[in-house]
Amino acid sequence: MSGKPRLHYFNGRGRMEPIRWLLAAAGVEFEESYLEKKEDLTKLQKDGSLLFQQVPMVEIDGMKLVQTRAIANYISTKHNLYGKDMKERALIDMYVEGMFDLNELLMTYGYLPADKKQEHFANMMDKAENRYFPVFEKVLKGHGKDFLVGNQLSRADVQLLEIILMAEECKPDILAKFPLLQSFKARISNIPTIKKFLQPGSQRKPLIREEEVPKVMKIFY
């Protein structure tokens, strides 16, 4: 289990996408083993690879790590994306936890049945525009720096950019009222490792298509 990290998940975003983003931002090359069918997940469960019987799972530095936040914490600490001291780390954690709440809404949307989508969409956009994005606009204004915490790139910046781009897929003008987030998006998108990840052909996953949902559901349920 040496060499490049190996990511075990289905070939889509889900809970693995924030991890892909962090590795890419850190300039770390990684490999992926995709779950194509239920049996692929069962095999990992039976051979003891999954501590809590769940993916995402990442093989890294001789470990088989599970739980999205634990994996992200490890990668962020290893690659200097976790602030310079405990106070900065606490701020990063606080911002990221808020982002996870919004990420959950954005991620779930593609898997909902048609009759549930409209209500979920309205709730999701309302929370993005009136609860979450105003917070980060205010943070950037109060902080007066290019990044959310300290004055260097952290996982909070990487994951906020990911969420902004996801929200824009649903509503292209969602940042209209947030000038500082617009500049933040442009600035962070231009960091060389992130710019590379945003190019076609990278390991960044596209939005799930409706016809792919049944296949993913069959793997997990």
N, C-alpha and C positions, 0 to 999 in steps of 0.2 A: 504493500500500500504506500509506496513512495512515489515521488514524481508529482505530476499534476493532480490537483484535487479532482475527484470523480463525483459527479452529481447524479443521484438516483431519483428520478421523478418521471412523470409523463412528459411528452413533447409539447409543453404549453406553459403558460405563465404560472398560475396558481400561487402557492406559497413558496415556490422555489425562485420566482423571478427577482425578489429583493436580494437574494443571495447571488444570483447571476450578476446583478447590477454592481454589488459591492466588489466581487472578484474582478469584474471588468474595470471598475474605477481604480482599483489597486494595481491594475496592469498584470493580473495573474491569469495565465492561460489555464483553462480547465476542460475536462472531458465530461461527457454525459452518457449515462446508460438509461435508455428510455423504457418505461413500463408500457408495453403494448397491449397487454391483456391481463386479466385477473390473476392468471397463474404466475406472472412475473412478480406481482406483489406478494402472492402466497409463498413463493420460493424464498424471498428475502425474509419474510416473517418466520418461515420454518428453519432457516439456517442461522437464526439468532442475530441477524444484522440489525434488526430494528428494535431498539430498547422498548418502545411503547407500541410496537406493531404498526407504526405509521411512517410515511414519508412526508416531507423531504428527508433524505439522508445524504450526507456528504462524507466521503472518505477523504481524510486530510491529515497529514502528519501522523500516520499510524493509528488514527482513531476513526470510528464510524459514528459521526455526530448526527443526532436527530434533534428535533424541535427548532423551528425557524429562528426564534430569538436567540437561542443558545449558539446556533451556527453563526448567525450574523454578529453576535458579540465577539466570538472567537476571531473571525476574519477581521473585524474592525480593530480589535486590539492588536492583532499580529501585524496589520498593515498601516498602523498609525492613523486610523480614521475614528479614533475614540477620544479626542480631546487630550489636553496636556495634564489635567489633574482631576481630582474627584468632583470638583464643582462643575467643570465643563462636561464631565461624563454624565452627571446628574441631569444637566440641561439637555444633553443629546438624548438620553433615555426618555426624558419627559416629552420632547418633541416627537421622537420616533414612536412612542406609544400612541400619541394622538394620531399620527400618520397611519399606524396599523388599523386604528378604528375606521378611518376613511378608506383605507386600502381594502378592508374587508367588504365594505359596501360596493366599491367599484368592482372587486373581483367576483362577488356573488352575482352581479347583474347578468352576466352572460349565461349563467346556468339556470336562470329562473324560467318557469313556464310563462307563456305569452300573457296569460291573464294577470300575472303578478308584476309584470315588467313596468307598466306605466306608473303605478304607485311607488315602486321602489326607485325608479328613475327620478321622480319628483323629489322624494325624500333625500336621495343621494346628492342631487345637485343643490338642494337647499342647504344641506349640511356643509358641502364643499364651499359654497359662496358665502354663507352666513355664520358658520361656526369655525371651520378649519383654516381656510385661506386668509381671513382677516387676522387670525392669530399670527401667522407667519409674516404677513405684511407688516404687522405691528412690531414683531421681533426684529425684522430687518431695519425698520425705521429707528427703533430705540437703540439698536446695536451699532448702526452706522458703518458696518463693515461689509465686505463682500460675501461673507459666509454667515451661517446661522449662529455658530458658536466659535468663540476665539477669533483668530484670523487665519484659519487654515481649513482645508476641506475636511469634513467629517461625514460619517454615515448619515447624519441628519440631512445634509445637503444632497447627497446622492439619492436618498429615498424620497426627499421632497420633489426633486426633479422627476423621478419615476412617476410619482402620483400626479404631478401637474400634467405630464404627457398623457397619462391614462384618462384624467378628467377631460382634457382637451379632445380626446377621441370621442367622448360622449357629447361635449358641447364646446366647439372650437373657440368661442369667444369668452370662455369662463374667466379668463384673467383680465377682462376689459376694465374692471374697477380696481385692479391691483398693479399699479405701475412698477412697484419695487419687485414684485414677483415676476413681472415680465422681464425686467433687467436681470434678475437672478437666473431665470430660465436660460436666457441668452448666454450669460457668463458661464454657468456650470456646464451647459451643453458644449462649450468650446474648450473645456479641459481636454487635452489630447486623448487620454485613455477613454474618456466618456464619449468624445466625438467619434472615436473609432467604433465604439459599441453601438452608436446610433446609426452607423452606416448600414446599407443593405448587405446581407450576407453574414452579419455578425450572429452571435448566439442569443441575441435578444429575441424574445418570442412575440409573435403577433397576437392581436386580439383574437379570442376564440370565436370560431364561426359556429353558427347554430347547428350545422350538420355534424360537427365534431363532438357536441355535448354528450350524445348517447354513448359514444365509445369511452369517453372519460368516466362517465357514471358507472359503466360496466366494470371498469378496473377497480373502483373503490367501493361499489355497493352491490 
